[in-house]
Amino acid sequence: MPRLCIGLLSGTSMDAVDAVLADCEPAIPLLLASYQHPLDANLRSRLQTLIEAGSNADIEQLAGVHQALGTVFADAAVELLRLGDTPPESVEAIGLHGQTILHQPSANPPYTAQIGDPKIVAFRTGITTVYDFRSMDMIAGGQGAPLAPLLHRESFTSPDENRAVINLGGIANVTCLNADGNLSGWDTGPANCLLDAWIARHQPGKRYDKAGQWAASGQVNRTVLGALLSDSWLRLAPPKSTGTDYFNLHWLDAKLAGHECAPADVQASLVQFTADSIRQSLADFAATPPDRILVCGGGVHNTRLMQCLTRAFDGIPLASTADFGMDPDWVEGLLFAWLAARRMDGQAMDTPPVTGARLPVLLGDIVQL
């Protein structure tokens, strides 16, 4: 009998809410329906203001955006159910990751904040909602992220070869799935977040560089590339995680200071930076080199980035997760549907190999009507 759960999240690009309906009865969740619900320009602007303010954010603005996002997430879930011709009473739970506005795992004490009011989602849909997936892991001494390796292990492990999964979201993360069953994973640095922010600055109205065409029109500036790759965060050993409160346009402007570089050349250098930082991170921190690499996330559609990754990992087969049974656009949505099901089971998750937590913990709090 199907076990239906919904996954909801808004990524670092803040262009839309990803919503998936999944059957979580199989060991590997099965995608049944998917939907992208747009975020309007005003809400994106309010979110960006909060993220840039960081710990100095205005509490009244924060509360307003928290509620507004909750309504958008609820709208996304309602539309997903309509598209999937699924009555809400047949859905066991919603996994709501929300929108990250702060993530400081190295602070003392560490803290993280994902907003989008889960009570609004639960009330509007009538479905039990699981939220705040990172905090308990951080209380247990972990980074709170990335969490995608937990699903990657279930979905892509092979006893016949060592694999790595690269998730190209706003931030890139890698999962190492060794044939002997050992798991590790960590954030490697920027993927799409700087590419999106840079083109939005220089080509108003564009939210992203379609297929990497603008980057392909430029030339990599080796001096700029060296400045980007010199960042000390990249050399930190896992476990580690990061976000746009670190890798943002302020960070990029500081790296570009004193360098003459055309905007298209900066975009080309950023693409190469993403590929090189991932390659170097795996070379430095993977216990076993991968025999095969799988790629998921929105960056899989950036043709230029995929070309750079293919060259960076010359000799190692590289393919989309679509070739292994999972649409690359919906892996993270499936993750939070799957995590919601695990939380409803009361199952502690084995995050220590990835996040560095001291012990497995329950991920997520529950809102019920």
TAJO-V536906 format. One record per pair of residues at least 12 apart in sequence whose C-alpha atoms are under 7 Angstrom apart, sorted by sequence separation. I is the first residue (numbers start at 1). J is the second residue. D is the distance in Angstrom with one decimal. If there is no record, write none. Layout:
# TAJO-V536906
i & j & d
I & J & D
I & J & D
This chain:
# TAJO-V536906
i & j & d
7 & 19 & 5.7
8 & 20 & 6.8
21 & 33 & 5.0
50 & 62 & 6.9
101 & 113 & 5.8
164 & 176 & 4.5
174 & 186 & 5.7
196 & 208 & 4.6
348 & 360 & 5.5
349 & 361 & 5.6
6 & 19 & 7.0
7 & 20 & 5.2
20 & 33 & 5.7
21 & 34 & 6.3
100 & 113 & 5.8
101 & 114 & 6.0
118 & 131 & 6.7
163 & 176 & 6.0
164 & 177 & 5.9
173 & 186 & 5.5
174 & 187 & 6.4
196 & 209 & 6.7
348 & 361 & 4.5
349 & 362 & 6.1
6 & 20 & 5.5
7 & 21 & 6.7
20 & 34 & 4.4
100 & 114 & 4.2
163 & 177 & 5.0
173 & 187 & 4.0
174 & 188 & 7.0
348 & 362 & 4.3
349 & 363 & 6.9
6 & 21 & 4.6
19 & 34 & 5.7
20 & 35 & 6.5
99 & 114 & 5.0
100 & 115 & 6.5
162 & 177 & 5.9
163 & 178 & 6.1
172 & 187 & 5.8
173 & 188 & 5.3
347 & 362 & 6.3
5 & 21 & 5.9
6 & 22 & 6.2
19 & 35 & 5.2
98 & 114 & 5.4
99 & 115 & 5.3
162 & 178 & 4.4
172 & 188 & 5.6
346 & 362 & 6.9
4 & 21 & 6.9
5 & 22 & 5.5
18 & 35 & 6.2
19 & 36 & 6.2
97 & 114 & 7.0
98 & 115 & 5.3
99 & 116 & 6.6
161 & 178 & 7.0
162 & 179 & 5.0
172 & 189 & 5.6
4 & 22 & 5.6
5 & 23 & 6.5
18 & 36 & 4.9
98 & 116 & 5.3
114 & 132 & 6.9
161 & 179 & 5.2
171 & 189 & 5.7
172 & 190 & 5.6
4 & 23 & 4.7
5 & 24 & 6.6
17 & 36 & 5.5
18 & 37 & 6.7
160 & 179 & 5.9
171 & 190 & 4.5
172 & 191 & 5.0
343 & 362 & 6.5
3 & 23 & 5.1
4 & 24 & 6.1
16 & 36 & 5.9
17 & 37 & 5.0
157 & 177 & 5.7
159 & 179 & 4.4
170 & 190 & 6.4
171 & 191 & 4.9
343 & 363 & 6.4
2 & 23 & 5.6
3 & 24 & 5.2
16 & 37 & 5.3
17 & 38 & 6.3
158 & 179 & 5.8
159 & 180 & 6.6
170 & 191 & 5.3
171 & 192 & 6.6
343 & 364 & 6.7
3 & 25 & 5.0
16 & 38 & 4.1
169 & 191 & 6.1
170 & 192 & 4.4
171 & 193 & 6.5
2 & 25 & 5.8
15 & 38 & 6.1
16 & 39 & 5.0
112 & 135 & 6.8
168 & 191 & 5.6
169 & 192 & 6.0
170 & 193 & 4.3
15 & 39 & 5.6
153 & 177 & 6.5
168 & 192 & 7.0
292 & 316 & 5.7
293 & 317 & 6.2
294 & 318 & 5.8
295 & 319 & 6.1
296 & 320 & 6.1
14 & 39 & 7.0
291 & 316 & 6.1
292 & 317 & 5.1
293 & 318 & 4.7
294 & 319 & 5.1
295 & 320 & 4.7
296 & 321 & 5.8
149 & 175 & 5.4
292 & 318 & 6.2
293 & 319 & 6.5
294 & 320 & 5.4
295 & 321 & 5.7
228 & 255 & 6.3
294 & 321 & 5.5
110 & 138 & 6.9
227 & 255 & 6.0
14 & 44 & 6.4
275 & 305 & 6.9
297 & 328 & 5.3
298 & 329 & 5.9
224 & 256 & 6.6
296 & 328 & 4.2
297 & 329 & 5.3
94 & 127 & 6.7
96 & 129 & 6.8
275 & 308 & 6.0
279 & 312 & 6.4
296 & 329 & 6.7
93 & 127 & 5.8
94 & 128 & 6.3
95 & 129 & 6.1
96 & 130 & 6.0
97 & 131 & 5.9
271 & 305 & 5.7
275 & 309 & 5.1
279 & 313 & 6.9
92 & 127 & 6.9
93 & 128 & 4.9
94 & 129 & 4.7
95 & 130 & 4.9
96 & 131 & 4.9
97 & 132 & 6.5
91 & 127 & 6.8
92 & 128 & 6.8
93 & 129 & 5.6
94 & 130 & 6.0
95 & 131 & 6.2
97 & 133 & 6.7
149 & 185 & 6.1
272 & 308 & 6.4
276 & 312 & 6.6
88 & 125 & 6.7
93 & 130 & 7.0
275 & 312 & 6.6
88 & 126 & 6.9
105 & 143 & 5.3
37 & 76 & 5.5
88 & 127 & 6.6
146 & 186 & 6.1
146 & 187 & 6.6
221 & 265 & 6.4
225 & 269 & 5.7
229 & 273 & 6.8
35 & 80 & 5.9
189 & 234 & 6.9
220 & 265 & 5.6
228 & 273 & 6.9
34 & 80 & 6.6
70 & 116 & 4.1
74 & 120 & 6.9
188 & 234 & 6.9
218 & 264 & 4.7
219 & 265 & 4.9
69 & 116 & 4.6
70 & 117 & 4.3
74 & 121 & 4.6
78 & 125 & 6.6
217 & 264 & 6.6
218 & 265 & 4.4
54 & 102 & 6.5
69 & 117 & 6.8
70 & 118 & 6.2
73 & 121 & 6.5
220 & 268 & 5.2
221 & 269 & 5.9
225 & 273 & 6.2
229 & 277 & 6.8
237 & 285 & 6.9
66 & 115 & 5.3
67 & 116 & 6.2
71 & 120 & 6.3
215 & 264 & 5.9
219 & 268 & 5.8
220 & 269 & 4.5
51 & 101 & 5.1
66 & 116 & 4.6
67 & 117 & 5.5
70 & 120 & 5.6
71 & 121 & 6.8
74 & 124 & 6.2
214 & 264 & 6.2
218 & 268 & 5.5
33 & 84 & 5.6
50 & 101 & 6.9
51 & 102 & 6.8
66 & 117 & 5.5
70 & 121 & 6.0
74 & 125 & 6.7
186 & 238 & 6.1
197 & 249 & 6.9
215 & 267 & 4.9
216 & 268 & 6.4
186 & 239 & 5.9
187 & 240 & 6.1
215 & 268 & 4.2
186 & 240 & 5.6
187 & 241 & 4.9
194 & 248 & 6.3
186 & 241 & 6.3
187 & 242 & 6.6
194 & 249 & 6.9
17 & 73 & 6.9
19 & 76 & 6.5
190 & 247 & 6.6
19 & 77 & 6.6
17 & 76 & 7.0
19 & 80 & 6.8
8 & 73 & 7.0
171 & 243 & 6.5
195 & 267 & 6.4
195 & 270 & 6.6
191 & 274 & 5.6
190 & 274 & 6.2
4 & 90 & 6.9
5 & 91 & 5.6
4 & 91 & 4.8
5 & 92 & 5.7
6 & 93 & 6.5
7 & 94 & 5.8
8 & 95 & 6.1
9 & 96 & 6.2
4 & 92 & 5.9
5 & 93 & 5.1
6 & 94 & 4.6
7 & 95 & 4.7
8 & 96 & 4.9
9 & 97 & 5.0
10 & 98 & 5.9
11 & 99 & 6.6
216 & 304 & 6.3
5 & 94 & 5.7
6 & 95 & 6.0
7 & 96 & 6.2
8 & 97 & 6.2
9 & 98 & 5.0
10 & 99 & 5.2
188 & 277 & 6.7
8 & 98 & 7.0
9 & 99 & 6.6
188 & 278 & 5.8
211 & 301 & 5.9
212 & 302 & 5.0
211 & 302 & 4.1
212 & 303 & 5.8
210 & 302 & 6.7
211 & 303 & 4.8
212 & 304 & 5.0
188 & 281 & 6.3
211 & 304 & 6.5
212 & 305 & 6.8
146 & 241 & 6.5
143 & 239 & 6.9
145 & 241 & 5.9
143 & 240 & 6.3
143 & 241 & 6.3
192 & 299 & 6.5
176 & 286 & 6.9
239 & 354 & 6.3
239 & 355 & 5.4
239 & 356 & 5.7
28 & 154 & 6.3
164 & 290 & 5.7
28 & 155 & 5.7
163 & 290 & 4.9
162 & 290 & 4.9
163 & 291 & 5.8
164 & 292 & 6.5
165 & 293 & 5.7
166 & 294 & 6.2
167 & 295 & 5.9
168 & 296 & 6.1
169 & 297 & 5.2
162 & 291 & 5.3
163 & 292 & 5.0
164 & 293 & 4.8
165 & 294 & 4.7
166 & 295 & 4.8
167 & 296 & 4.9
168 & 297 & 4.6
169 & 298 & 5.8
161 & 291 & 6.1
162 & 292 & 6.8
163 & 293 & 5.7
164 & 294 & 6.3
165 & 295 & 5.7
166 & 296 & 6.3
167 & 297 & 5.2
168 & 298 & 6.1
169 & 299 & 6.4
168 & 299 & 4.8
168 & 300 & 6.8
103 & 242 & 6.8
103 & 243 & 6.5
102 & 245 & 6.4
13 & 170 & 6.3
12 & 170 & 5.1
11 & 170 & 6.8
186 & 354 & 6.5
184 & 353 & 5.4
185 & 354 & 4.9
183 & 353 & 6.2
184 & 354 & 5.0
13 & 193 & 6.3
12 & 193 & 6.5
148 & 332 & 6.7
151 & 335 & 6.0
148 & 335 & 6.4
51 & 245 & 6.7
130 & 340 & 5.8
145 & 355 & 6.1
144 & 355 & 6.2
143 & 355 & 4.9
142 & 355 & 4.8
143 & 356 & 6.6
142 & 356 & 4.7
141 & 356 & 6.7
142 & 357 & 3.7
141 & 357 & 4.6
140 & 357 & 5.2
141 & 358 & 5.9
140 & 358 & 5.7
140 & 359 & 6.8
137 & 357 & 6.1
137 & 361 & 6.5
136 & 361 & 6.8
136 & 363 & 6.3
134 & 363 & 6.8
133 & 363 & 4.9
133 & 364 & 4.2
132 & 364 & 5.0
131 & 364 & 5.1
132 & 365 & 6.1
130 & 364 & 5.7
131 & 365 & 5.4
130 & 365 & 5.4
131 & 366 & 6.5
130 & 366 & 4.6
129 & 366 & 5.8
130 & 367 & 6.4
128 & 366 & 7.0
129 & 367 & 5.2
97 & 336 & 6.8
128 & 367 & 5.8
129 & 368 & 6.7
96 & 336 & 6.8
128 & 368 & 4.8
95 & 336 & 4.9
95 & 337 & 5.0
94 & 337 & 6.4
126 & 369 & 6.9
95 & 339 & 6.8
95 & 340 & 4.7
122 & 367 & 6.7
94 & 340 & 6.4
122 & 368 & 6.7
123 & 369 & 6.7
93 & 340 & 6.3
122 & 369 & 6.8
93 & 341 & 6.9
119 & 367 & 6.4
29 & 334 & 6.8
29 & 338 & 6.6
22 & 334 & 6.7
20 & 333 & 5.6
19 & 333 & 6.3
20 & 334 & 6.5
24 & 338 & 6.0
18 & 333 & 6.4
22 & 337 & 6.6
24 & 341 & 6.8
9 & 333 & 6.7
8 & 333 & 6.0
7 & 333 & 4.8
7 & 334 & 6.0
8 & 336 & 6.9
7 & 336 & 4.8
7 & 337 & 4.1
6 & 337 & 4.8
5 & 337 & 5.2
5 & 341 & 6.9
